[in-house]
Amino acid sequence: MTRFVAVAVYALVAADPPTYPNARFLVEPADPGLKAGAFHLLDVRGTAVHEKGHVPGSAPVEVAAWSKALSAGKADAAFWKRELAAAGVTPECPVVVVGDDARDTCRVWWMLKLAGVSDAMRPLVHRSVAIGESVNLARELANLAPRDKTPRILAERIAGAARSAGLSVEVWDRDRLKAERCGGLIGVAAGSDEPPFLVRLRWNGEVGHSPDLAIVGKGVTIDSGGLSLKPSASMEDMKCDMTGAAVAFAAMMAVARLGSPAAVTAFLPLTENMPGPKAMKLGDVLTHRNGKTVEILNTDAEGRLILADALALAAEEAPLRLVDLATLTGACMVALGTKVAGLFANDDHLAAEIQAASVAAGERTWRLPLDDDYLEGLKSQVADLKNIGGKWGGAITAAKFLQEFVDGRPWAHLDIAGPSWADSDSPTQDAGGTGCFVRTLVRLVESVANEAGRRR
């Protein structure tokens, strides 16, 4: 049988209290040669779940007793070998169940040892735990209510966790943003009583040169649309409009935990988009970090405005690759649905790297065009650009807008509006934030690190 580890991160029944009581999702197989859909998923809250490509010969098994046995201290070697064998788990084809805190992780190591799994599996499980907990972190942040993740609260939480993980952290407040000429972020935040912030994270890797990879994540903690107000139905899940920032932050946490040799930075612009008395108005002109001016014709096209400043800042550090993630356009969802992210890139090699990483991680992208003639719809008579294009191709014109702020660096944009949120439960995850593309980013960093190692 193929040797692999498929890891599901769950709240064990015995947890007190469970950190993520509704967490259900997958981390990709550790063996790159195995298709991402091949796994045997054990739900510690009830019954094993099967998906396509499940382990041959395995059968569903009731596993609620596992946690009870753990908490009661009655799980000896014979118990585990019997139970794991019934689930099709052998040293040759293991399936690992990982909990949400240190106690659960210790239990997992005990379980592995008793099941006869080799110590050689330890690095693979460590990697899967780091990635799984990071995906859970991104999901948790997306699911928080807007009042529980204002830009200030979110910036403080990110900064504290990042410093504890060994990341370098800078937090820019409104005054610093004004001094640094971040007019897009300042403009979007003007309609809210909550001030904007920009968080810069850095992992130096093995050498302190220009970043191998810079990541930018959109962080609109609640998007009302501003003066171009959304209808209520369209605003219901807009607490997740900061998923790009959450994913970038969570990926950086995994990079730090795994000690990647690659140098990686992240820029997270955080703001609300509200229709307050000082909100930006249609016809206003904003000046961005790189000096480009933008005419505002729709205040609900705000994500690109804050990304523009962050991309310009990231580009100034001359990264070898620049990637942004954003819940940016409904147009991308119309084109690709809710399961696939739109991929735009000005560099074929970077696009191929991201596609390979997403396939290995079991996440889905589709490359869309970035033709220059789409820029025509963004031309303004009073500024360098308008913040919206014409009626058609909205995902493409949004990407073309962002391209104006990357200073020609190899850059890719992931429009994750569709896969960032699940409206209903599925066999592998509950409704709500999905934490999509944390796994892809970690895979990308690993690929970047390998390439950087070959150059050195």
KAKAWO-V673592 format. One record per residue. N is the residue number from 1. RES is the residue in one small letter. PSI is psi in whole degrees, -180 to 180 (none if undefined). D_CENTER is the distance of its C-alpha to the mean C-alpha in Angstrom with 2 decimals. Layout:
n = {N/N}
res = {RES/RES}
psi = {PSI/PSI}
d_center = {D_CENTER/D_CENTER}
This chain:
n = {1/2/3/4/5/6/7/8/9/10/11/12/13/14/15/16/17/18/19/20/21/22/23/24/25/26/27/28/29/30/31/32/33/34/35/36/37/38/39/40/41/42/43/44/45/46/47/48/49/50/51/52/53/54/55/56/57/58/59/60/61/62/63/64/65/66/67/68/69/70/71/72/73/74/75/76/77/78/79/80/81/82/83/84/85/86/87/88/89/90/91/92/93/94/95/96/97/98/99/100/101/102/103/104/105/106/107/108/109/110/111/112/113/114/115/116/117/118/119/120/121/122/123/124/125/126/127/128/129/130/131/132/133/134/135/136/137/138/139/140/141/142/143/144/145/146/147/148/149/150/151/152/153/154/155/156/157/158/159/160/161/162/163/164/165/166/167/168/169/170/171/172/173/174/175/176/177/178/179/180/181/182/183/184/185/186/187/188/189/190/191/192/193/194/195/196/197/198/199/200/201/202/203/204/205/206/207/208/209/210/211/212/213/214/215/216/217/218/219/220/221/222/223/224/225/226/227/228/229/230/231/232/233/234/235/236/237/238/239/240/241/242/243/244/245/246/247/248/249/250/251/252/253/254/255/256/257/258/259/260/261/262/263/264/265/266/267/268/269/270/271/272/273/274/275/276/277/278/279/280/281/282/283/284/285/286/287/288/289/290/291/292/293/294/295/296/297/298/299/300/301/302/303/304/305/306/307/308/309/310/311/312/313/314/315/316/317/318/319/320/321/322/323/324/325/326/327/328/329/330/331/332/333/334/335/336/337/338/339/340/341/342/343/344/345/346/347/348/349/350/351/352/353/354/355/356/357/358/359/360/361/362/363/364/365/366/367/368/369/370/371/372/373/374/375/376/377/378/379/380/381/382/383/384/385/386/387/388/389/390/391/392/393/394/395/396/397/398/399/400/401/402/403/404/405/406/407/408/409/410/411/412/413/414/415/416/417/418/419/420/421/422/423/424/425/426/427/428/429/430/431/432/433/434/435/436/437/438/439/440/441/442/443/444/445/446/447/448/449/450/451/452/453/454/455/456}
res = {m/t/r/f/v/a/v/a/v/y/a/l/v/a/a/d/p/p/t/y/p/n/a/r/f/l/v/e/p/a/d/p/g/l/k/a/g/a/f/h/l/l/d/v/r/g/t/a/v/h/e/k/g/h/v/p/g/s/a/p/v/e/v/a/a/w/s/k/a/l/s/a/g/k/a/d/a/a/f/w/k/r/e/l/a/a/a/g/v/t/p/e/c/p/v/v/v/v/g/d/d/a/r/d/t/c/r/v/w/w/m/l/k/l/a/g/v/s/d/a/m/r/p/l/v/h/r/s/v/a/i/g/e/s/v/n/l/a/r/e/l/a/n/l/a/p/r/d/k/t/p/r/i/l/a/e/r/i/a/g/a/a/r/s/a/g/l/s/v/e/v/w/d/r/d/r/l/k/a/e/r/c/g/g/l/i/g/v/a/a/g/s/d/e/p/p/f/l/v/r/l/r/w/n/g/e/v/g/h/s/p/d/l/a/i/v/g/k/g/v/t/i/d/s/g/g/l/s/l/k/p/s/a/s/m/e/d/m/k/c/d/m/t/g/a/a/v/a/f/a/a/m/m/a/v/a/r/l/g/s/p/a/a/v/t/a/f/l/p/l/t/e/n/m/p/g/p/k/a/m/k/l/g/d/v/l/t/h/r/n/g/k/t/v/e/i/l/n/t/d/a/e/g/r/l/i/l/a/d/a/l/a/l/a/a/e/e/a/p/l/r/l/v/d/l/a/t/l/t/g/a/c/m/v/a/l/g/t/k/v/a/g/l/f/a/n/d/d/h/l/a/a/e/i/q/a/a/s/v/a/a/g/e/r/t/w/r/l/p/l/d/d/d/y/l/e/g/l/k/s/q/v/a/d/l/k/n/i/g/g/k/w/g/g/a/i/t/a/a/k/f/l/q/e/f/v/d/g/r/p/w/a/h/l/d/i/a/g/p/s/w/a/d/s/d/s/p/t/q/d/a/g/g/t/g/c/f/v/r/t/l/v/r/l/v/e/s/v/a/n/e/a/g/r/r/r}
psi = {151/135/119/167/121/127/127/134/120/161/115/147/-32/-9/148/94/166/134/-42/80/-19/12/125/109/174/151/144/159/148/-24/112/-21/-6/136/142/-23/-3/113/165/110/123/121/109/-6/-10/-93/149/147/134/142/179/143/29/165/126/134/-5/156/153/146/138/123/6/-33/-22/-50/-37/-41/-38/-51/-28/-6/26/10/91/-179/-41/-41/-50/-43/-39/-49/-42/-38/-38/-28/3/17/116/166/-26/-26/71/153/130/133/126/136/-168/-6/180/-36/-43/-39/-41/-40/-37/-43/-39/-45/-44/-44/-45/-30/-6/17/137/151/-19/-19/-15/-48/-36/-42/-40/-44/-45/-38/-45/-44/-44/-44/-31/-40/-44/-39/-46/-40/-43/-45/-41/-33/-13/147/150/-36/-17/0/49/162/-39/-48/-45/-42/-42/-41/-45/-46/-44/-47/-40/-43/-40/-29/-5/11/147/140/135/139/120/128/-174/-43/-43/-39/-39/-44/-31/7/41/70/-27/-46/-41/-42/-45/-37/-12/-27/1/150/-19/126/155/161/157/126/128/123/145/134/117/-18/-145/-24/153/41/-172/148/139/-32/134/134/133/132/129/130/62/107/-21/130/102/-12/-11/-146/-26/66/135/151/159/-43/-32/-11/-9/-41/20/1/-17/13/4/16/-37/-45/-41/-42/-44/-44/-47/-39/-39/-37/-42/-41/-43/-44/-33/-6/44/140/-11/149/122/137/158/140/121/97/127/129/165/157/98/160/42/175/-20/15/150/148/156/130/-15/154/123/146/125/175/-40/9/-10/143/147/127/129/117/-5/115/-8/1/58/-26/-42/-26/-41/-32/-34/-46/-44/-40/-42/-42/-45/-41/-29/-23/4/51/152/-26/144/123/132/150/135/141/81/-48/140/-26/-34/-36/-37/-39/-43/-6/-161/2/-15/135/144/132/125/141/146/7/118/-37/-44/-41/-43/-38/-44/-42/-41/-41/-41/-38/-45/-31/-6/22/156/132/160/124/132/159/157/43/146/-28/-15/-16/-22/-38/-9/1/138/152/-14/-2/178/-36/158/157/3/155/-149/-161/-30/156/41/-35/-36/-45/-33/-42/-40/-37/-50/-35/-25/-5/11/1/35/5/152/119/146/146/127/113/104/23/-39/-61/-2/-18/135/123/-20/164/154/174/-21/-4/154/167/151/-158/143/-19/27/142/6/-47/-41/-43/-41/-43/-41/-44/-41/-40/-43/-43/-41/-42/-42/-37/-38/-36/-35/none}
d_center = {32.49/29.29/27.95/24.28/21.99/19.71/17.98/17.32/16.22/18.64/20.65/24.08/27.01/28.61/25.91/27.52/25.69/22.61/19.48/17.45/20.35/18.54/15.74/16.08/13.78/14.12/13.22/14.76/18.37/19.31/21.98/20.79/23.94/23.05/21.46/18.09/19.86/22.44/22.20/24.22/22.26/24.12/23.58/25.20/25.84/28.17/28.46/26.88/24.91/25.51/23.44/24.49/25.59/26.19/28.24/31.80/34.32/32.04/32.84/31.29/32.15/32.34/30.33/30.70/33.63/31.47/30.05/33.54/35.04/32.59/33.36/37.06/37.20/38.83/36.46/38.60/38.27/40.30/38.13/34.90/36.52/37.97/34.85/32.52/35.13/35.35/31.64/32.03/30.42/32.46/32.10/31.96/29.21/27.33/24.71/23.13/22.25/20.29/20.47/18.55/20.80/23.12/25.98/24.23/23.11/26.76/27.91/25.80/27.46/30.76/30.13/29.27/32.39/34.57/33.34/34.44/31.10/31.53/30.24/28.82/26.00/24.96/22.61/20.86/20.48/19.38/16.54/15.57/15.91/13.71/10.80/11.70/11.99/8.62/7.16/10.00/9.32/6.17/8.57/11.44/10.53/9.97/13.24/15.22/18.12/18.28/21.20/19.32/16.58/18.67/17.62/19.98/18.87/15.17/16.25/18.60/16.30/13.72/16.80/18.54/15.97/15.19/18.96/19.58/17.32/19.34/17.21/19.28/18.54/20.05/19.93/21.75/23.53/25.28/28.29/26.42/24.42/27.82/29.29/26.55/27.16/23.77/25.54/22.73/20.82/24.25/25.37/22.56/22.97/26.73/26.96/25.50/27.24/24.02/23.72/20.74/19.07/17.21/15.60/15.87/14.66/16.38/16.78/20.19/20.31/23.88/25.18/24.74/24.85/22.80/19.12/18.43/15.02/13.83/10.35/10.59/8.37/10.47/11.46/14.24/14.76/17.36/18.54/22.18/22.81/25.14/28.70/27.56/26.90/24.92/26.89/26.07/24.71/22.15/21.13/20.63/16.87/16.21/15.03/11.55/11.94/9.90/6.57/5.86/7.23/5.81/2.23/5.20/7.40/6.35/6.42/9.57/10.93/10.91/12.50/15.03/15.89/16.52/18.56/17.50/20.40/18.34/18.21/14.79/14.31/11.76/13.12/11.92/14.57/15.10/17.77/19.27/20.95/24.27/27.80/29.76/33.10/31.68/28.93/28.80/31.16/31.55/33.49/32.09/31.26/28.52/28.59/25.41/24.88/26.26/29.24/28.45/29.56/28.02/30.02/28.34/29.34/26.68/24.95/22.35/21.05/19.69/16.08/17.57/19.91/17.58/15.48/18.92/19.84/16.69/17.00/20.67/20.20/17.89/20.42/23.23/22.14/22.74/19.64/20.31/17.09/15.05/11.77/10.33/7.71/9.35/10.70/13.86/16.71/18.47/20.30/17.49/17.51/21.28/21.14/18.64/18.31/15.50/14.47/13.96/11.96/14.38/14.49/16.84/18.16/21.33/21.51/22.17/21.48/17.92/17.37/18.90/16.80/13.52/15.38/16.70/13.46/12.05/15.49/15.62/12.40/13.79/11.35/13.25/13.71/17.00/18.34/20.15/22.96/23.00/26.78/28.54/30.69/27.82/28.04/31.49/30.23/28.52/31.76/33.29/36.93/36.26/33.14/31.32/28.84/28.32/24.95/25.43/27.07/29.37/29.17/27.74/24.74/22.56/19.27/21.24/22.95/19.77/18.52/22.06/21.97/18.96/20.78/23.60/21.75/20.64/24.22/24.39/21.80/20.12/17.15/14.71/12.99/10.50/11.54/9.18/11.76/13.01/10.57/8.40/11.53/14.29/17.75/19.42/19.33/19.30/20.55/17.17/15.34/16.61/16.35/13.79/10.07/8.59/5.17/5.23/4.69/4.03/7.69/8.37/7.54/9.68/12.17/12.41/13.18/15.67/17.24/17.54/19.14/21.55/22.59/23.09/25.18/27.34/27.98/29.12}
